[in-house]
Amino acid sequence: MKSENVQVTVTKDFKEDLDKFISTLTESIYKAKGQTLLYIPPLELVGTVKEQAANKELTQRLEQIIIRWTRQIREVGTLGTTTTTAQNLSLK
């Protein structure tokens, strides 16, 4: 029983770390191109919406995705404002 719990925990941790790595890599690649991509990791959505809403691990994972997206969107908004300001200053 204990080894099954360890395996489940290790698998979960590995998936989380892999998602973070791929998300960071994707963000870096698109950032170098001057673009922003909101990465969506593969999700295993099984059951009804009510059952999924009760799944704490899924909820936490989705919250982490939203937090990352929020940071990216804020960054784009800040960079957009900075670029617009710099363009306006250079026109004068």
N, C-alpha and C positions, 0 to 999 in steps of 0.2 A: 504494500500500500504506500509506504514511504517513497519508494523509488518512482512510483507513478506520479506522485505529487511533485517530486523533484523534476521529473521529465516535463511535466506540464509547465512548471515555473520557468525552467530553462528555455523551453520552446517559446513561451510568451515573451520573456525578456529578449530573446533573439529576434523575434518578429518586431518588437518595439524598436530595438536598436537598428535593425535593418531599415525600417520605415524612416527613422530619423536620418540615417546615412543617405538613403536614396533621395529623401526630401531636400537635404542640404546640398547634395550633389546636383540635383535638378535645378535648385534655386541658383547655385553658383554658375552653372552653364548658361542659364537664361539671363542672369544678371550681366555676365560678360558680353552678351549680345545686346544689352540695353533693353531687355524685355523682362516681364514678370510672368511667371506661371504658378498658378495655385495648384500644387500637387495633391492628388487624391490617391492615397494608398489603397491597395486592394482590400476590400472589406468582405467578411463572410456574414452576410445578413440572412439569417435563418429564423423562421418563425414569423409571428405576427408583429405588428408595430408595437403593440402593448408589451409583448415578450421582450422585444429588443430594447424598449425604453426601460425595462426593469433590469437589463444587463449592465451592471456597474462598470465592467471592464470596457464594454463597447462605448458607453457614455463617456468614460474618461478618455478613451482614444479619440473620439469625435471632438471632445473639448480641446485636446491637444492640437488637433488639426485646425480648429477654429482660431485658437490662440496664435498659431503660426501664420495663418492667413491674415489675421488682424494686423500683426506686425508687418507683414509684407505690404499690405494695403496702405498702412500709415507711412511706410517708407516711400512708397510710390507717390503718395500725396505730398510728402515733404520734399522729395526730389523734384516733383512737378512744379511746386511753388518756387523752389530755388531756381530751376531752369527758367521759368517764366520771368522771375525777377531779374535774372542775369540777362535775359534777352531784352527786356524793357530798358535796362540800364545801358546796354550796348547800342540801342537805337537812338539814344539822346545825344 
